[in-house]
Amino acid sequence: MPESPIERVSQTTPDLSSAQVERLKQLFPECVTEGRVDFDRLRATLGDLEKMKIECARRHFGTVEVDYDAVSSAQEMRERILGVHSGGSG
């Protein structure tokens, strides 16, 4: 049986961190300064985006006369859907 050629593997690893920072810089330029991510600013920006999405949904559903409200946890959503309060785990 003929031997298959040996595939050479690169001995360097890509700089994934820099690639991710560049992606963040494209999406949220205000959160990257001198190649470093300002995580506090990123958290604040993402929090603002979530609030905007909730407000947009509230307005949208209001125009089509659908009751809409936001919840702060999966547990709260479960309780609203099932109409029960579960005091402990589960």
Steps between C-alpha positions, in 0.01 A plus 500: 500500500650839406587729785298820516698822517547648845300815551702775659335679788579859578699544817354840570161575644286780363455804719131447569492767768598774256247372247222513760601850611486612136150352467387685812660818369294472181177447694564730796779744411437705814593199715850440359786738570862440398424137421348429842136432584337721763275232648312741725408712200412186299270378779333840516458507122355150487268581790376805312441287191293252700290783642448639150393157369250464783359848435473431125315175569269673746413766239460244221269275697309806619418592140352156438320502836690210657586504870876506536725513802865422568625261766833502678559125527405166351335412831276807479405409144415144604285626785310737272445237234389231743327741733671355806759607752769249582678595818798269464690319231347329208 
